[in-house]
């Protein structure tokens, strides 16, 4: 008989630490939130330890609602394993991306879309790795641009800015100005190439549209923009969450080109 080792819930632990609460303080806050919601619970330090250790993977409804009140985040974004059909963004065979609902048909797809909207509500801020592909007509090859970006959310607006030393092409800062609508992210991008680089300091900009997975930890889609011959180009773009923290220490840790 094979047993699966528990996977620690580092997301919940990071959120608790970010709130400057001990496990005991966190349990007290959850009990207080339950009382305020009219749903008393028996949260304890031991229960918080079980959640963070991953031995208890799915909080009951009364705890889930209290957790949301205490943290200000939907329970889907707190690292728990929830009984909701998961989808994945995958490349279709026509040059685009689709949401693959897996099993369960249209009902599962709709549930997953709702989960994506909930998971993305106020939880996108953090450090993300950005990867896009582009074709260089002058060099006759495809290349990949990679950056670590800091993403900040204000309501349904997302702003991303690359860290100063975190570009695969040195001195090529990237900025994204996005709007999130359920599981669809749409907006614009700007990249200023290095003055001493291949593109001689050219400034490129365009549009981007991405689909968000229900975990809220990955977006994938396409960019569109112009080339130096005034043609319109397109290619794949992906953002993956690497750290929900935006502390000074975290930003320093990611202030280097992605591998």
Buried (B, 14 or more C-beta within 10 A) or exposed (E): EEEEEEEBBEBBBBBBEEEEBEBEBBBBBBBBBBEEBEEEBEBBBEBBBBBBEBEBBEBEEBBBBBBBBBBEBBBBBBBBEBEBBBBBBEEEEEEEBBBEBEEEEEEBBEBBBBBBBBBBBBBBBBBBBBBBBBEBEEEEEEBEBBBBBBBEBEEBEBBBBBBEEBBBBEBBBBBBBBEBEBBBBEBBBBBBBBEEEEBEEEEBEBEBBBBBBBBBBBBBBBBBBEBEEEEEBBBBBBBBBBBBBEEEEBBEBBBEBBE
